[in-house]
Amino acid sequence: SYHRFHKYGNLVKDMEITAPNQVWVADITYIRTVKGFCYLALITDLFSRKIVGYNISDTLELTGCLGAFKRAQKTARPAAGLVHHSDRGIQYCSNQYVDELKKHKVRISMTEENHCYENAVAERVNGILKDEFYLDQCFFDTEKAKLATKSGIELYNNKRLHLSLGYYTRCNIKTDQNHSGIMPMNRNVKANRVNEDWTVTFLQSV
């Protein structure tokens, strides 16, 4: 990213992730509408894979990212020392966004050389929402996109089982004592791409 703002180093590439609210990853993705694009800013907990904050806006201006972060703060209430990891986009490097992170005693981490690979979980969440929860379709307007996104994220957080979480949902992780340590990994098992129950519920809600 070419801009005048300070770019921070990557704090998470060698970090062992052991608990919720240790690292949040942030990213922006576009959603199509008949009139053009709107933009979904997401913040995902790196341990639980739960989307803790999001915001949809009609532009790529800073307000969307700030809205997602403020929503995440209100939802998750992390302790001081949380790491916020993102790419080096101008929104995340801007003085106003950095000041907001520092106000909450959040440590700042950003991608370096391998841009996409160094924020892979955030990129993966974008893909899941579009591929499995139909956010890749073209919506009539931003309001319809907001309704679909709200439904999709609720289903993602509360219904979709995750392989790396031992087939728990993201909202189970905080309350289950077996998930207070390092995430169980079983890469020999392939998860189903879509569960019919969530698909029916999602389509009925849009």
Phi and psi in degrees as GROMACS dihedral restraints (atoms count N, CA, C in turn):
[ dihedral_restraints ]
;  ai    aj    ak    al  type     phi  dphi    fc
    3     4     5     6     1  -106.1    20    10
    4     5     6     7     1   103.8    20    10
    6     7     8     9     1  -159.1    20    10
    7     8     9    10     1   172.4    20    10
    9    10    11    12     1   -85.2    20    10
   10    11    12    13     1    -9.2    20    10
   12    13    14    15     1   -79.4    20    10
   13    14    15    16     1   155.3    20    10
   15    16    17    18     1   -66.0    20    10
   16    17    18    19     1   138.4    20    10
   18    19    20    21     1  -109.8    20    10
   19    20    21    22     1   130.7    20    10
   21    22    23    24     1   -93.2    20    10
   22    23    24    25     1   159.6    20    10
   24    25    26    27     1   -80.2    20    10
   25    26    27    28     1   171.4    20    10
   27    28    29    30     1   -88.1    20    10
   28    29    30    31     1   112.0    20    10
   30    31    32    33     1   -91.2    20    10
   31    32    33    34     1   -13.5    20    10
   33    34    35    36     1  -105.6    20    10
   34    35    36    37     1    -7.4    20    10
   36    37    38    39     1   -64.0    20    10
   37    38    39    40     1   -28.2    20    10
   39    40    41    42     1  -115.5    20    10
   40    41    42    43     1    15.6    20    10
   42    43    44    45     1   -86.5    20    10
   43    44    45    46     1   137.8    20    10
   45    46    47    48     1   -85.9    20    10
   46    47    48    49     1   121.5    20    10
   48    49    50    51     1   -94.5    20    10
   49    50    51    52     1   115.5    20    10
   51    52    53    54     1  -122.5    20    10
   52    53    54    55     1    -6.7    20    10
   54    55    56    57     1  -159.9    20    10
   55    56    57    58     1   156.9    20    10
   57    58    59    60     1   -61.9    20    10
   58    59    60    61     1   155.7    20    10
   60    61    62    63     1    60.7    20    10
   61    62    63    64     1    25.3    20    10
   63    64    65    66     1   -91.0    20    10
   64    65    66    67     1   -45.4    20    10
   66    67    68    69     1  -138.6    20    10
   67    68    69    70     1   132.0    20    10
   69    70    71    72     1  -109.9    20    10
   70    71    72    73     1   141.0    20    10
   72    73    74    75     1  -112.8    20    10
   73    74    75    76     1   139.8    20    10
   75    76    77    78     1  -123.9    20    10
   76    77    78    79     1   147.1    20    10
   78    79    80    81     1  -162.0    20    10
   79    80    81    82     1   166.2    20    10
   81    82    83    84     1  -124.4    20    10
   82    83    84    85     1   137.2    20    10
   84    85    86    87     1  -134.0    20    10
   85    86    87    88     1   156.0    20    10
   87    88    89    90     1   -94.0    20    10
   88    89    90    91     1   151.8    20    10
   90    91    92    93     1  -128.1    20    10
   91    92    93    94     1   132.6    20    10
   93    94    95    96     1   -82.5    20    10
   94    95    96    97     1   141.3    20    10
   96    97    98    99     1  -131.6    20    10
   97    98    99   100     1   168.4    20    10
   99   100   101   102     1   -58.3    20    10
  100   101   102   103     1   -34.0    20    10
  102   103   104   105     1   -89.9    20    10
  103   104   105   106     1    -2.0    20    10
  105   106   107   108     1   141.1    20    10
  106   107   108   109     1  -141.5    20    10
  108   109   110   111     1  -112.6    20    10
  109   110   111   112     1   149.2    20    10
  111   112   113   114     1  -120.8    20    10
  112   113   114   115     1   169.3    20    10
  114   115   116   117     1  -129.6    20    10
  115   116   117   118     1   127.5    20    10
  117   118   119   120     1  -103.2    20    10
  118   119   120   121     1   114.0    20    10
  120   121   122   123     1   -94.2    20    10
  121   122   123   124     1   129.0    20    10
  123   124   125   126     1  -124.1    20    10
  124   125   126   127     1   145.3    20    10
  126   127   128   129     1  -128.6    20    10
  127   128   129   130     1   123.4    20    10
  129   130   131   132     1  -120.7    20    10
  130   131   132   133     1   136.6    20    10
  132   133   134   135     1   -73.8    20    10
  133   134   135   136     1   125.8    20    10
  135   136   137   138     1   -69.5    20    10
  136   137   138   139     1   -29.0    20    10
  138   139   140   141     1   -78.6    20    10
  139   140   141   142     1   -55.7    20    10
  141   142   143   144     1   -84.6    20    10
  142   143   144   145     1   -15.9    20    10
  144   145   146   147     1    66.0    20    10
  145   146   147   148     1    14.9    20    10
  147   148   149   150     1   -79.1    20    10
  148   149   150   151     1   137.0    20    10
  150   151   152   153     1   -78.0    20    10
  151   152   153   154     1   111.8    20    10
  153   154   155   156     1   -96.5    20    10
  154   155   156   157     1   -16.4    20    10
  156   157   158   159     1  -156.5    20    10
  157   158   159   160     1   145.5    20    10
  159   160   161   162     1  -156.8    20    10
  160   161   162   163     1   160.7    20    10
  162   163   164   165     1  -156.9    20    10
  163   164   165   166     1   139.0    20    10
  165   166   167   168     1  -113.0    20    10
  166   167   168   169     1   131.3    20    10
  168   169   170   171     1  -137.6    20    10
  169   170   171   172     1   164.8    20    10
  171   172   173   174     1   -83.0    20    10
  172   173   174   175     1    -9.6    20    10
  174   175   176   177     1  -133.4    20    10
  175   176   177   178     1   170.5    20    10
  177   178   179   180     1   -90.8    20    10
  178   179   180   181     1    16.5    20    10
  180   181   182   183     1   -68.0    20    10
  181   182   183   184     1   169.3    20    10
  183   184   185   186     1   -62.5    20    10
  184   185   186   187     1   -26.0    20    10
  186   187   188   189     1   -58.2    20    10
  187   188   189   190     1   -34.2    20    10
  189   190   191   192     1   -65.1    20    10
  190   191   192   193     1   -47.1    20    10
  192   193   194   195     1   -66.2    20    10
  193   194   195   196     1   -41.5    20    10
  195   196   197   198     1   -62.9    20    10
  196   197   198   199     1   -40.8    20    10
  198   199   200   201     1   -62.4    20    10
  199   200   201   202     1   -41.0    20    10
  201   202   203   204     1   -64.7    20    10
  202   203   204   205     1   -42.3    20    10
  204   205   206   207     1   -66.8    20    10
  205   206   207   208     1   -43.5    20    10
  207   208   209   210     1   -64.4    20    10
  208   209   210   211     1   -36.4    20    10
  210   211   212   213     1   -66.4    20    10
  211   212   213   214     1   -40.6    20    10
  213   214   215   216     1   -63.7    20    10
  214   215   216   217     1   -41.7    20    10
  216   217   218   219     1   -60.1    20    10
  217   218   219   220     1   -43.9    20    10
  219   220   221   222     1   -67.7    20    10
  220   221   222   223     1   -37.4    20    10
  222   223   224   225     1   -75.3    20    10
  223   224   225   226     1   -48.0    20    10
  225   226   227   228     1   -98.4    20    10
  226   227   228   229     1   -25.4    20    10
  228   229   230   231     1    47.4    20    10
  229   230   231   232     1    61.4    20    10
  231   232   233   234     1   -72.6    20    10
  232   233   234   235     1   156.6    20    10
  234   235   236   237     1   -77.4    20    10
  235   236   237   238     1   164.6    20    10
  237   238   239   240     1   -59.7    20    10
  238   239   240   241     1   145.6    20    10
  240   241   242   243     1   104.4    20    10
  241   242   243   244     1    -6.8    20    10
  243   244   245   246     1   -54.2    20    10
  244   245   246   247     1   142.8    20    10
  246   247   248   249     1  -102.5    20    10
  247   248   249   250     1   129.2    20    10
  249   250   251   252     1  -105.2    20    10
  250   251   252   253     1   117.7    20    10
  252   253   254   255     1  -114.5    20    10
  253   254   255   256     1   133.6    20    10
  255   256   257   258     1  -152.0    20    10
  256   257   258   259     1   178.8    20    10
  258   259   260   261     1   -79.0    20    10
  259   260   261   262     1  -173.2    20    10
  261   262   263   264     1   -99.2    20    10
  262   263   264   265     1    27.4    20    10
  264   265   266   267     1   -61.1    20    10
  265   266   267   268     1   154.8    20    10
  267   268   269   270     1   -60.9    20    10
  268   269   270   271     1   -30.5    20    10
  270   271   272   273     1   -63.0    20    10
  271   272   273   274     1   -45.3    20    10
  273   274   275   276     1   -77.0    20    10
  274   275   276   277     1   -23.9    20    10
  276   277   278   279     1   -91.1    20    10
  277   278   279   280     1   -11.0    20    10
  279   280   281   282     1   -61.6    20    10
  280   281   282   283     1   152.3    20    10
  282   283   284   285     1   -58.7    20    10
  283   284   285   286     1   -40.9    20    10
  285   286   287   288     1   -65.8    20    10
  286   287   288   289     1   -41.5    20    10
  288   289   290   291     1   -69.9    20    10
  289   290   291   292     1   -44.8    20    10
  291   292   293   294     1   -61.0    20    10
  292   293   294   295     1   -41.6    20    10
  294   295   296   297     1   -61.5    20    10
  295   296   297   298     1   -38.1    20    10
  297   298   299   300     1   -64.9    20    10
  298   299   300   301     1   -41.4    20    10
  300   301   302   303     1   -63.1    20    10
  301   302   303   304     1   -46.1    20    10
  303   304   305   306     1   -66.0    20    10
  304   305   306   307     1   -33.2    20    10
  306   307   308   309     1   -59.1    20    10
  307   308   309   310     1   -33.4    20    10
  309   310   311   312     1   -96.8    20    10
  310   311   312   313     1    13.7    20    10
  312   313   314   315     1    57.3    20    10
  313   314   315   316     1    41.5    20    10
  315   316   317   318     1   -94.9    20    10
  316   317   318   319     1   134.0    20    10
  318   319   320   321     1   -82.1    20    10
  319   320   321   322     1   142.2    20    10
  321   322   323   324     1  -106.8    20    10
  322   323   324   325     1   127.8    20    10
  324   325   326   327     1  -130.8    20    10
  325   326   327   328     1   141.6    20    10
  327   328   329   330     1  -139.3    20    10
  328   329   330   331     1   159.5    20    10
  330   331   332   333     1   -67.1    20    10
  331   332   333   334     1   157.9    20    10
  333   334   335   336     1  -119.4    20    10
  334   335   336   337     1  -109.8    20    10
  336   337   338   339     1   -71.6    20    10
  337   338   339   340     1   -50.6    20    10
  339   340   341   342     1   -90.3    20    10
  340   341   342   343     1    76.0    20    10
  342   343   344   345     1   -49.3    20    10
  343   344   345   346     1   -59.5    20    10
  345   346   347   348     1   -69.6    20    10
  346   347   348   349     1   -41.0    20    10
  348   349   350   351     1   -66.8    20    10
  349   350   351   352     1   -27.5    20    10
  351   352   353   354     1   -85.6    20    10
  352   353   354   355     1    -0.6    20    10
  354   355   356   357     1  -137.9    20    10
  355   356   357   358     1    44.3    20    10
  357   358   359   360     1   -65.8    20    10
  358   359   360   361     1   -36.9    20    10
  360   361   362   363     1   -65.1    20    10
  361   362   363   364     1   -43.1    20    10
  363   364   365   366     1   -61.0    20    10
  364   365   366   367     1   -42.4    20    10
  366   367   368   369     1   -64.0    20    10
  367   368   369   370     1   -39.4    20    10
  369   370   371   372     1   -65.3    20    10
  370   371   372   373     1   -41.0    20    10
  372   373   374   375     1   -62.3    20    10
  373   374   375   376     1   -41.5    20    10
  375   376   377   378     1   -54.6    20    10
  376   377   378   379     1   -46.9    20    10
  378   379   380   381     1   -64.8    20    10
  379   380   381   382     1   -39.9    20    10
  381   382   383   384     1   -63.1    20    10
  382   383   384   385     1   -45.4    20    10
  384   385   386   387     1   -61.1    20    10
  385   386   387   388     1   -37.6    20    10
  387   388   389   390     1   -78.8    20    10
  388   389   390   391     1   -42.3    20    10
  390   391   392   393     1   -78.8    20    10
  391   392   393   394     1   -38.6    20    10
  393   394   395   396     1  -102.1    20    10
  394   395   396   397     1   -22.7    20    10
  396   397   398   399     1  -119.9    20    10
  397   398   399   400     1    18.6    20    10
  399   400   401   402     1    64.6    20    10
  400   401   402   403     1    25.7    20    10
  402   403   404   405     1   -82.2    20    10
  403   404   405   406     1     4.6    20    10
  405   406   407   408     1   -89.1    20    10
  406   407   408   409     1    -2.6    20    10
  408   409   410   411     1   -78.8    20    10
  409   410   411   412     1   170.1    20    10
  411   412   413   414     1   -96.4    20    10
  412   413   414   415     1   117.7    20    10
  414   415   416   417     1   -90.5    20    10
  415   416   417   418     1   159.0    20    10
  417   418   419   420     1   -64.0    20    10
  418   419   420   421     1   -43.7    20    10
  420   421   422   423     1  -155.8    20    10
  421   422   423   424     1  -179.4    20    10
  423   424   425   426     1   -63.3    20    10
  424   425   426   427     1   -36.5    20    10
  426   427   428   429     1   -63.1    20    10
  427   428   429   430     1   -41.0    20    10
  429   430   431   432     1   -65.3    20    10
  430   431   432   433     1   -38.2    20    10
  432   433   434   435     1   -63.8    20    10
  433   434   435   436     1   -38.5    20    10
  435   436   437   438     1   -64.3    20    10
  436   437   438   439     1   -42.3    20    10
  438   439   440   441     1   -63.5    20    10
  439   440   441   442     1   -44.2    20    10
  441   442   443   444     1   -65.7    20    10
  442   443   444   445     1   -39.2    20    10
  444   445   446   447     1   -65.8    20    10
  445   446   447   448     1   -43.3    20    10
  447   448   449   450     1   -58.1    20    10
  448   449   450   451     1   -47.4    20    10
  450   451   452   453     1   -64.0    20    10
  451   452   453   454     1   -44.4    20    10
  453   454   455   456     1   -61.9    20    10
  454   455   456   457     1   -43.2    20    10
  456   457   458   459     1   -69.0    20    10
  457   458   459   460     1   -38.5    20    10
  459   460   461   462     1   -61.3    20    10
  460   461   462   463     1   -42.3    20    10
  462   463   464   465     1   -68.4    20    10
  463   464   465   466     1   -42.1    20    10
  465   466   467   468     1   -58.3    20    10
  466   467   468   469     1   -46.4    20    10
  468   469   470   471     1   -72.7    20    10
  469   470   471   472     1   -35.4    20    10
  471   472   473   474     1  -107.5    20    10
  472   473   474   475     1   -18.6    20    10
  474   475   476   477     1  -119.5    20    10
  475   476   477   478     1   -35.1    20    10
  477   478   479   480     1   -74.7    20    10
  478   479   480   481     1   120.9    20    10
  480   481   482   483     1   -78.6    20    10
  481   482   483   484     1   147.3    20    10
  483   484   485   486     1  -122.5    20    10
  484   485   486   487     1   128.5    20    10
  486   487   488   489     1   -56.6    20    10
  487   488   489   490     1   -47.2    20    10
  489   490   491   492     1   -71.1    20    10
  490   491   492   493     1   -10.5    20    10
  492   493   494   495     1  -101.5    20    10
  493   494   495   496     1    16.1    20    10
  495   496   497   498     1    68.7    20    10
  496   497   498   499     1    33.2    20    10
  498   499   500   501     1    62.2    20    10
  499   500   501   502     1    35.0    20    10
  501   502   503   504     1   -97.5    20    10
  502   503   504   505     1   160.2    20    10
  504   505   506   507     1   -82.8    20    10
  505   506   507   508     1   165.5    20    10
  507   508   509   510     1   -64.4    20    10
  508   509   510   511     1   -34.8    20    10
  510   511   512   513     1   -75.7    20    10
  511   512   513   514     1   -14.7    20    10
  513   514   515   516     1   -75.3    20    10
  514   515   516   517     1   -24.1    20    10
  516   517   518   519     1   -64.1    20    10
  517   518   519   520     1   -39.9    20    10
  519   520   521   522     1   -67.0    20    10
  520   521   522   523     1   -30.0    20    10
  522   523   524   525     1  -100.3    20    10
  523   524   525   526     1   -12.1    20    10
  525   526   527   528     1   -96.8    20    10
  526   527   528   529     1   121.9    20    10
  528   529   530   531     1   -66.3    20    10
  529   530   531   532     1   -22.6    20    10
  531   532   533   534     1   -71.4    20    10
  532   533   534   535     1   -10.6    20    10
  534   535   536   537     1  -112.9    20    10
  535   536   537   538     1    30.1    20    10
  537   538   539   540     1   -87.8    20    10
  538   539   540   541     1    -8.4    20    10
  540   541   542   543     1  -113.8    20    10
  541   542   543   544     1  -149.7    20    10
  543   544   545   546     1   -67.8    20    10
  544   545   546   547     1   142.4    20    10
  546   547   548   549     1   -64.0    20    10
  547   548   549   550     1   135.2    20    10
  549   550   551   552     1   -69.8    20    10
  550   551   552   553     1   141.0    20    10
  552   553   554   555     1  -124.9    20    10
  553   554   555   556     1   130.6    20    10
  555   556   557   558     1  -137.7    20    10
  556   557   558   559     1    87.9    20    10
  558   559   560   561     1   -83.4    20    10
  559   560   561   562     1     0.5    20    10
  561   562   563   564     1   -88.5    20    10
  562   563   564   565     1    -6.4    20    10
  564   565   566   567     1  -106.1    20    10
  565   566   567   568     1   132.1    20    10
  567   568   569   570     1  -101.7    20    10
  568   569   570   571     1   123.0    20    10
  570   571   572   573     1   -77.5    20    10
  571   572   573   574     1   149.1    20    10
  573   574   575   576     1   -66.6    20    10
  574   575   576   577     1   143.1    20    10
  576   577   578   579     1   -70.2    20    10
  577   578   579   580     1   -41.6    20    10
  579   580   581   582     1  -140.4    20    10
  580   581   582   583     1   138.5    20    10
  582   583   584   585     1   -99.1    20    10
  583   584   585   586     1   128.4    20    10
  585   586   587   588     1   -58.6    20    10
  586   587   588   589     1   -35.0    20    10
  588   589   590   591     1   -62.3    20    10
  589   590   591   592     1   -42.9    20    10
  591   592   593   594     1   -69.1    20    10
  592   593   594   595     1   -36.2    20    10
  594   595   596   597     1   -61.4    20    10
  595   596   597   598     1   -45.0    20    10
  597   598   599   600     1   -62.6    20    10
  598   599   600   601     1   -47.1    20    10
  600   601   602   603     1   -59.8    20    10
  601   602   603   604     1   -43.0    20    10
  603   604   605   606     1   -63.9    20    10
  604   605   606   607     1   -47.3    20    10
  606   607   608   609     1   -65.2    20    10
  607   608   609   610     1   -33.1    20    10
  609   610   611   612     1   -70.1    20    10
  610   611   612   613     1   -26.1    20    10
  612   613   614   615     1   -88.6    20    10
  613   614   615   616     1   -14.6    20    10
